[in-house]
């Protein structure tokens, strides 16, 4: 018992962080690993032969057994409907032969069950067996007799090819397709435009708001509380609120923009590409400027007042103090604020989805929305996962650019 207590006392920190590490592994690292794996496969849920990740050839034994059972059922149906003895005799022969063929397939696969991995040699042998079965059924329907289940028989027999699952590992093909997909390039451009404009506006307005909130004045606490309300509202609710304000019939903002000449009619605000994109940016700036201000306010509060007092004695005005004291010392906070907001803006989904749905005509569709449609509407998880990885690389490049532009020292440099 003493050894146990001694071990816990020595390794208590590791024991305490173990639950957090497990959660990170399950909900962060493992999904990233799976998404990365899918990106190298043609993984599609709407295609039986591609509904998994297969490095080698496989064979679907349950589907094969079911197909052979239906073939035998339809053969018995045809046997009871045909009129000529010659046809009945041929049905009896091919019925026995098809059952033997089924046993040949099972012997090739070692009498396994489920979807099993097998060699290319066995797959070629199975393909030959399937070809013989289909040829026998085609010959049956050349007889001059009465048949009732021809279409059903041939449709079921075609499933024999579906039982063969070829490898859907395609390497970098998904990424090559992304480079030649004009819709990816367009949605990426829209995302970059949205991110650049919204983050820039939020930085400028957030810095101004942070400077105001940092001043010693009466009612500062109330101002801080009120300014954070937009950020506290859930994004989907905020988007719904702005959709009412942009409404062409009764929206206050739409009518105000029309009155000052920004748009010709209130109904045109969300019906044009530029109007819709501008509307999304305005809503995002309103929603997340307080978050930017909060991050910058934390940086402002650690700057010593003695620096401003000393510079004022030396004759420095407010503008020089801001340029030579505030901005240089606020650089780490600006880096954190820009990085967090850029990462958040680049993966924007809910705001656009609720406000415009990516319309009109897909002109405000972000890359996140396109990836969602590819993965969940078209169930092309391989291509969608590759798109998500491209987004991750783009975010990494942006982060590196911030580090270099702001000359931020990262750990280890």
C-alpha positions in Angstrom: 0.0 0.0 0.0 2.8 2.4 0.9 4.4 1.7 -2.5 1.1 2.7 -4.2 0.9 5.9 -2.2 4.5 6.7 -3.0 4.0 6.0 -6.7 0.9 8.3 -6.7 2.7 11.0 -4.8 5.7 10.9 -7.3 3.5 10.7 -10.4 0.5 12.6 -9.3 0.8 15.2 -12.1 0.7 12.5 -14.8 -2.3 10.8 -13.1 -4.2 14.1 -13.0 -3.6 15.0 -16.7 -4.4 11.4 -17.9 -8.1 12.0 -18.3 -7.4 15.1 -20.4 -4.9 13.2 -22.5 -7.4 10.4 -23.1 -10.1 13.0 -24.2 -7.6 14.7 -26.5 -6.7 11.4 -28.0 -10.3 10.3 -28.6 -11.8 13.6 -29.8 -8.9 15.3 -31.5 -6.0 13.1 -32.5 -8.0 10.0 -33.5 -10.5 12.0 -35.8 -7.5 13.8 -37.4 -5.8 10.5 -38.1 -9.0 9.0 -39.5 -9.7 12.0 -41.7 -6.1 11.9 -43.0 -6.5 8.2 -43.8 -9.8 8.7 -45.7 -8.1 11.4 -47.9 -6.1 8.7 -49.6 -9.0 6.5 -50.5 -12.0 6.8 -52.9 -14.3 6.4 -49.9 -18.0 6.8 -50.9 -21.0 5.6 -48.8 -23.3 5.7 -51.8 -21.3 3.0 -53.6 -21.3 -0.5 -52.0 -17.8 -1.3 -53.5 -16.3 1.9 -52.0 -18.1 2.1 -48.6 -15.0 1.1 -46.8 -11.2 1.7 -47.0 -9.6 -1.3 -48.8 -5.9 -1.5 -49.5 -6.4 -4.9 -51.1 -9.0 -6.8 -53.0 -12.0 -8.1 -51.0 -15.0 -10.2 -51.6 -18.5 -9.7 -50.0 -19.5 -13.3 -49.1 -22.9 -12.4 -47.5 -24.0 -10.5 -50.6 -22.7 -13.4 -52.8 -24.8 -15.9 -50.8 -27.9 -13.7 -51.0 -27.4 -13.2 -54.8 -27.0 -17.0 -55.5 -30.2 -17.6 -53.4 -32.2 -15.2 -55.5 -30.8 -16.7 -58.7 -31.9 -20.1 -57.6 -35.3 -18.7 -56.6 -35.8 -17.1 -60.0 -34.6 -20.3 -61.7 -37.3 -22.3 -59.9 -39.9 -19.6 -60.8 -38.9 -19.9 -64.5 -39.0 -23.7 -64.3 -42.6 -23.5 -63.2 -43.5 -21.1 -66.0 -41.7 -22.5 -69.1 -43.6 -24.9 -71.4 -40.9 -26.9 -73.2 -39.2 -29.9 -71.7 -35.9 -28.8 -73.3 -36.0 -25.6 -71.4 -36.9 -27.2 -68.1 -34.0 -29.7 -68.5 -31.6 -26.8 -69.2 -32.8 -25.0 -66.1 -32.2 -28.1 -64.0 -28.7 -28.4 -65.4 -27.6 -24.8 -64.9 -29.2 -24.7 -61.4 -26.9 -27.6 -60.4 -23.9 -26.0 -62.1 -24.5 -22.6 -60.5 -24.6 -24.2 -57.0 -21.3 -26.0 -57.8 -19.9 -22.6 -58.9 -21.0 -21.1 -55.6 -19.1 -23.8 -53.8 -16.0 -23.2 -55.9 -16.0 -19.6 -54.7 -16.4 -20.6 -51.1 -13.5 -23.0 -51.4 -11.3 -20.3 -52.9 -12.0 -18.1 -49.9 -11.5 -20.8 -47.4 -15.1 -20.9 -46.2 -14.8 -17.6 -44.4 -17.7 -15.2 -43.6 -18.3 -11.5 -44.0 -16.2 -9.3 -46.2 -12.9 -11.0 -46.6 -9.5 -10.0 -48.1 -8.3 -12.2 -50.9 -5.6 -12.4 -53.5 -5.8 -10.9 -57.0 -5.5 -14.5 -58.4 -8.7 -15.5 -56.5 -10.5 -12.4 -57.7 -9.6 -13.3 -61.3 -10.9 -16.9 -60.8 -14.1 -15.5 -59.2 -14.6 -13.1 -62.2 -14.3 -16.1 -64.5 -16.9 -18.0 -62.5 -19.3 -15.0 -62.6 -18.8 -14.7 -66.4 -19.8 -18.4 -66.8 -22.9 -17.9 -64.6 -24.0 -14.8 -66.6 -23.3 -16.6 -69.9 -25.5 -19.6 -68.7 -28.3 -17.3 -67.7 -28.1 -15.3 -71.0 -28.3 -18.6 -72.9 -31.4 -19.6 -71.0 -33.3 -16.5 -72.3 -32.4 -17.4 -75.9 -34.8 -20.3 -75.7 -38.1 -19.8 -77.5 -40.3 -20.2 -74.4 -42.4 -18.3 -71.9 -40.4 -16.5 -69.1 -41.7 -14.3 -66.3 -38.6 -13.2 -64.4 -36.1 -12.3 -67.0 -35.5 -8.7 -65.9 -35.4 -9.6 -62.2 -33.0 -12.5 -62.9 -30.5 -10.4 -64.9 -30.7 -7.5 -62.4 -30.0 -9.9 -59.5 -27.2 -11.7 -61.4 -25.5 -8.4 -62.0 -24.9 -8.1 -58.2 -22.3 -10.9 -58.6 -19.9 -8.2 -59.9 -20.8 -6.0 -56.9 -19.5 -8.7 -54.6 -16.0 -8.1 -55.8 -14.5 -5.2 -54.0 -11.4 -3.8 -55.5 -8.9 -1.7 -53.6 -10.0 1.9 -53.4 -6.7 3.3 -52.4 -5.9 6.1 -54.8 -3.0 7.9 -53.2 -2.9 11.5 -54.1 -5.7 11.5 -56.6 -8.1 13.3 -54.4 -5.6 16.1 -54.0 -5.0 16.2 -57.7 -8.8 16.5 -58.2 -8.9 19.4 -55.8 -6.3 21.3 -57.8 -8.5 20.9 -60.9 -11.8 21.5 -59.2 -13.0 25.1 -60.1 -15.5 25.0 -57.3 -12.8 24.4 -54.7 -10.8 27.3 -56.1 -13.9 29.5 -56.0 -15.0 28.6 -52.5 -11.4 29.0 -51.3 -11.3 32.5 -52.8 -14.5 33.5 -51.2 -13.2 32.1 -47.8 -10.0 34.1 -48.1 -11.8 37.3 -49.1 -14.2 36.9 -46.2 -11.4 36.1 -43.8 -9.1 39.0 -44.8 -11.8 41.7 -44.8 -13.6 40.5 -41.6 -10.4 40.0 -39.6 -8.9 43.3 -40.6 -12.1 45.2 -39.7 -12.4 43.3 -36.4 -8.7 44.1 -35.6 -9.2 47.8 -36.2 -12.5 48.1 -34.4 -11.5 45.7 -31.7 -8.3 47.7 -31.0 -10.4 50.9 -30.8 -12.9 49.3 -28.5 -10.1 47.8 -26.3 -8.5 51.3 -25.9 -11.8 52.7 -24.9 -12.5 49.9 -22.3 -8.9 50.3 -21.0 -9.4 54.0 -20.1 -10.2 54.9 -16.5 -13.7 56.4 -16.6 -17.0 56.2 -14.9 -19.2 53.3 -16.1 -16.3 51.3 -17.6 -17.7 48.0 -16.2 -21.1 48.6 -17.9 -19.4 49.5 -21.2 -17.4 46.2 -21.1 -20.4 44.2 -20.3 -22.6 45.7 -23.0 -19.8 45.4 -25.6 -19.5 41.7 -25.0 -23.2 40.9 -25.6 -22.8 40.3 -29.4 -20.0 37.8 -28.8 -22.1 36.0 -26.1 -25.0 35.4 -28.6 -24.7 32.0 -30.4 -23.7 32.4 -34.0 -26.7 30.7 -35.4 -29.0 33.0 -33.4 -27.0 36.0 -34.5 -27.3 34.9 -38.1 -31.0 34.5 -37.8 -31.2 38.0 -36.2 -29.3 39.5 -39.1 -31.4 37.7 -41.6 -34.5 39.6 -40.2 -32.5 42.9 -40.4 -31.5 42.1 -44.0 -35.0 41.1 -45.1 -36.1 43.0 -48.2 -39.6 43.5 -47.0 -39.3 44.6 -43.4 -35.6 44.6 -42.6 -34.3 47.9 -41.1 -30.7 47.4 -42.4 -31.9 46.6 -45.9 -34.1 49.7 -46.1 -31.3 51.8 -44.6 -28.8 50.7 -47.2 -31.4 51.4 -49.9 -32.1 54.9 -48.5 -28.4 55.9 -48.6 -27.9 54.4 -52.1 -25.7 51.4 -51.3 -28.3 49.1 -53.0 -31.0 49.9 -55.5 -33.8 48.1 -53.7 -34.1 46.5 -50.2 -34.8 43.2 -51.8 -31.5 43.2 -53.7 -29.3 42.9 -50.5 -29.3 39.1 -50.2 -30.0 38.5 -53.9 -26.7 39.6 -55.3 -23.2 38.0 -54.8 -21.6 41.2 -53.5 -24.5 42.2 -51.4 -24.7 38.8 -49.8 -21.0 38.6 -49.1 -21.0 42.1 -47.6 -23.9 41.2 -45.4 -22.1 38.2 -44.1 -19.0 40.2 -43.3 -21.0 42.9 -41.5 -22.7 40.3 -39.4 -19.4 38.6 -38.6 -17.7 41.8 -37.7 -20.6 42.8 -35.4 -20.5 39.3 -33.8 -16.8 38.8 -33.1 -15.3 42.3 -32.7 -15.9 42.1 -28.9 -13.9 38.9 -28.8 -11.0 40.6 -30.6 -11.3 43.6 -28.2 -11.3 41.2 -25.2 -8.0 39.6 -26.3 -6.4 43.0 -27.0 -7.7 44.5 -23.7 -5.8 41.7 -21.8 -2.6 42.8 -23.6 -3.2 46.5 -22.9 -3.6 45.9 -19.2 -0.1 44.4 -18.8 1.6 47.5 -20.3 3.0 49.6 -17.3 1.5 53.1 -17.0 5.0 54.4 -16.1 6.0 54.0 -19.7 3.3 56.5 -20.8 4.1 58.8 -17.9 7.8 58.9 -18.8 7.1 59.4 -22.5 4.7 62.2 -21.7 7.4 64.0 -19.6 9.7 63.7 -22.7 7.1 65.4 -24.8 5.6 62.4 -26.6 2.0 62.9 -27.7 -0.8 60.3 -27.7 -0.1 59.3 -31.3 3.6 58.7 -30.6 2.8 56.8 -27.5 0.4 54.6 -29.4 2.9 54.0 -32.2 6.1 53.5 -30.2 4.8 52.0 -26.9 1.3 50.5 -27.3 1.7 48.7 -30.6 5.2 47.2 -30.0 4.2 45.9 -26.5 0.8 44.8 -27.8 2.3 42.7 -30.6 2.1 39.3 -28.8 -1.6 40.0 -28.0 -2.2 41.1 -31.6 -0.6 37.9 -32.8 -2.8 35.7 -30.6 -6.0 37.7 -31.5 -5.2 37.5 -35.3 -4.3 33.9 -35.1 -7.5 32.8 -33.2 -9.8 34.9 -35.3 -8.2 33.9 -38.6 -8.5 30.2 -37.7 -12.1 30.8 -36.7 -13.0 32.9 -39.8 -11.3 30.5 -42.2 -13.6 27.6 -41.1 -16.7 29.7 -41.1 -19.8 27.6 -41.6 -22.8 28.3 -39.3 -23.0 32.1 -40.1 -23.1 31.6 -43.8 -25.3 28.4 -43.6 -28.0 30.2 -41.7 -27.8 33.6 -43.3 -27.5 32.7 -47.0 -27.1 28.9 -47.3 -24.1 29.7 -49.6 -26.4 31.5 -52.0 -27.4 33.1 -54.2 -26.3 30.4 -56.6 -23.3 29.3 -54.5 -21.7 32.7 -54.7 -21.1 32.9 -50.9 -20.3 29.3 -50.3 -17.2 28.9 -48.1 -14.9 25.9 -48.5 -16.2 24.5 -45.2 -19.8 24.5 -46.6 -18.6 22.9 -49.8 -16.7 20.2 -47.9 -19.8 19.6 -45.8 -21.9 19.1 -49.0 -19.3 16.8 -50.5 -19.0 14.6 -47.4 -22.6 14.5 -46.1 -24.8 15.3 -49.1 -22.8 13.3 -51.7 -21.2 11.0 -49.1 -17.8 11.3 -50.8 -15.8 11.1 -47.5 -12.5 10.6 -49.2 -12.7 13.7 -51.3 -14.2 15.7 -48.5 -11.4 14.6 -46.1 -8.8 15.7 -48.7 -10.5 19.1 -48.8 -10.3 19.4 -45.0 -6.6 18.6 -45.1 -6.1 21.3 -47.7 -7.9 23.7 -45.3 -5.5 22.7 -42.5 -2.5 23.3 -44.7 -3.8 26.7 -45.7 -4.4 27.6 -42.0 -0.8 26.5 -41.2 0.6 28.7 -44.0 -1.4 31.7 -42.6 -0.2 31.0 -39.1 3.4 30.9 -40.3 2.9 34.1 -42.2 1.6 35.8 -39.0 4.7 34.7 -37.1 7.0 36.1 -39.7 5.1 39.3 -40.4 4.7 40.2 -36.7 8.2 38.9 -35.8 6.8 36.8 -33.0 9.3 34.6 -31.1 7.9 31.1 -30.7 9.1 28.7 -28.1 12.5 27.2 -29.0 13.7 30.0 -31.2 
